[in-house]
Amino acid sequence: MDRPMSDQSEQPMGRCSIDILNDCIPMFEALKDPMRQQIVVHLLQHGPQTVGEISQASPLSRTAVSHHVKLLEQAGLLSITKVATRRICQVRSDEALGLLKGLVAALESDIQTLERERG
């Protein structure tokens, strides 16, 4: 999970679906954990929040939430803004959706190419 998401929303020239899929792996790895899924959904439903606010709505300790937030940030799914001693967490939904749309477009292109070759 050490590679952040690229913000490619469409398949760039010369990039194949496997390259884009590899860009998605950190996001998929981060989201395979149910607690991180809950944090992302919570932030999407309630908007930007501090780690403390997220932990109040979670069964996890503040330390555990902070750990999960860090992993989500490293995967490119969250942005963290520091305001004094507070860390405000926000989902980077545009980037995540753009990456997934790029993957879908690349896979659709691969399918069309295969159909033409078989055709």
PyMOL commands that set and color helices and strands:
alter all, ss='L'
color gray80, all
select helices_A, chain A and resi 17-31+34-46+51-56+62-74+93-118
alter helices_A, ss='H'
color red, helices_A
select strands_A, chain A and resi 49-50+78-83+86-91
alter strands_A, ss='S'
color yellow, strands_A
deselect
rebuild
show_as cartoon
